[in-house]
Amino acid sequence: MGSSLAPKRYGNRYAVVTDTNVATLYGEKLLESMNAAGLDAKMVPFPAGEKNKNLATVGALASRLAKAGFDRHDCIVALGGGVVGDIAGFLASSYMRGIPFVQVPTTLLAQVDSSVGGKTGVDIPEGKNLVGAFYQPQSVFIDTEVLKTLPRQELLGGLAEVLKYGVIRDGDFFTFLEEYRRQIIHLDQELLVKTIHTCCSIKSDVVEEDEREGGLRKILNYGHTIGHAVEAASNFEIIHGMAVAIGMVAAARLSVMKGTLSGVENDRIYSVISAYGMPVDVPTHLNRQLIKKYLKADKKVVSGKVNYVLPDSIGSTYITDDVDQRQLDRVLQDEWSYI
């Protein structure tokens, strides 16, 4: 990657911000590549895990950069998954009031979603991603080979975001994901490249039209409203992608109850998500009142009303705050029906 990054001249020095897990896997390799290309690079790791995606971590990283003499003419490299990208991007947006950064996503979820679009941020006790900034990376470098080292759960978590793009924007892509499920799960490189390229193209088109989520970009939150609440209520034991899968099924069921999605298309969404090996129901042990508490704290709440992204067909969605609490309760309790 060093030879690709060097001609860009994004900074005089480069801080490779990563977590302790990714540092072991790829950190030294990236530093060697950058140093071989004549770049002055230093690795700045932080403890891995969603629990460390907070303001304290950003503050600690900023102090380390300052002590190492990094200034506004330098650049941050985010090496890792979504947590690393969110933290490193937010750090870049605020350090010296903003310095350049690039994304080097190492998970499928980050490659198809979080590394593209410029959303950065951290969690606070009241909710997920409630503090952050829109801050675009200068470049995103994607290598599909790194996906071979992912645990199966992390791979499936990324595929949940992939399926999201088919539901919200491209019915033909959803069919493609249906037909080539086995090959994609087994990391067929040609199909992976096509899959990642399609997702990035869909997201970039949406973001170009609505960078700061004033309208169209909200559709990218399909599955995330309930998903984030489930993730938080589980104390992040359920990883983001798995929670989004649960949220996508729940949103489809709500749409059926509202009479805007057919039972046939709902069953298709359910079947494909299930066939990929992702969870489709809210786990019975999670506290439903806690889930609803986190729903109310979602950053998409407007005047006390939660906005939901619901599919009206595969390839098309709409946004509404008109969700009956009784219907929501039935979905959370898995007591829903077409009637």
Secondary structure, 3 states (H helix, E strand, C coil): CHHHHHHHCCCCEEEEEEEHHHHHHHHHHHHHHHHHCCCEEEEEEECCCHHHCCHHHHHHHHHHHHHCCCCCCCEEEEEECHHHHHHHHHHHHHHHHCCCEEEEECCHHHHHHHCCCCEEEEEECCEEEEEEEECCCCCECCCHHHHHHCCHHHHHHHHHHHHHHHHHHCHHHHHHHHHCHHHHHCCCHHHHHHHHHHHHHHHHHHHHHCCCCCCHHHHHHCCHHHHHHHHHHCCCCCCHHHHHHHHHHHHHHHHHHCCCCCHHHHHHHHHHHHHCCCCCCCCCCCCHHHHHHHHHCCCCCECCECCEEEEEECCEEEEECCCCHHHHHHHHCCCCCCC
